[in-house]
């Protein structure tokens, strides 16, 4: 998928607030990549998808943990919202 397709997917799956945050992060990541001579497309992609799993339900998280054998540490057990960083990769495999 290209960035435009991912943007459309996120627009349809995230809350408006989370979607706008992701768009802003994508733009800032691209700007920083330009300043520091890094790959702008990779930075834009990372910024765009960084929170794509942030709004998963508990059931969805558990499904991805089981399906992809995600290791959950003690801190993540106490604060499951931290799992979105790991689960974004699993979510991307299944959806995007």
N, C-alpha and C positions, 0 to 999 in steps of 0.2 A: 504494500500500500504506500502511496505517496502522502506527503504532509496534508494535502487538501482532503484526501479521503479519511485520514485519521482525524482531522479537525471535525469533519462531518459526523463521524462515528461518535466522537466525544460530545459533540453538541447534542446528540440524540440520547446519550446515556448518562451524562453528568448533570448535576444541578447547574443552573445558570451561573451562580457564583463560582463554583469549582471550574466550570468551563472557562469563564473569563479570566480566572486566576491562571489557568494553564496556558491560555493564549498570551497573557502578559509575560509569563515565565519563558515561553518560547521566544518572544520578541527580545527580551532581555538577554537570554542565552545567546541568541544570534548576534546581538550587539557586542557582547563580551568576546565572543569568538572572533569577530571582525577586529576588535581592538588588539587582541592577543595573538592574532595570526593563526587561529585554529579553524577547523572545518566548520563552517557556518551551518551546513545542512545537518550534520551530526548533532551539533549543539541545539539547533532548533527542534530536532526530533526528541532529544533528551528532555528539553524543557516542556515540550508539548505532552509527553506521555508520563512525566514524573508522578502525577497524581491519578492516573487513570483507574487505579484500584482503590482509591481512597474512600469511595462510597459503597464498596461492596458490603452486602449484608453478612451477618455472622455465618449463616448457612452457606453463602457463596464462598466465604473464606475457608470454611471447613472443607468444602468440596475441592477447592484448589490445593489445599494442604495435603489431602489424601491422594488426589489424582497425580500430583507432581512430587510427592514425598518431600515436602518442604520441611526443613528442620526448624522447629520453633524453640527459641531459647527461653530461659526463665523470665527475662525482662519482657519479652513479647507475650508470654503467657499472662503476665500481670497487666500488660497494656497492649491488647490485640490491635489497636489502631496503628501501631508501629509496623505491623505486618504488610501494610500496603506497599512498602518499598520492594519487598520480596515478591509479593503476589502480583505486582504490576506485570512482571515478566510472564507469569503463568496466565494471567488474564489476557495478555496480548497474544499468547499462543492460541488461545481458544476463541478469541473474538476478532482480533485485528489481523 
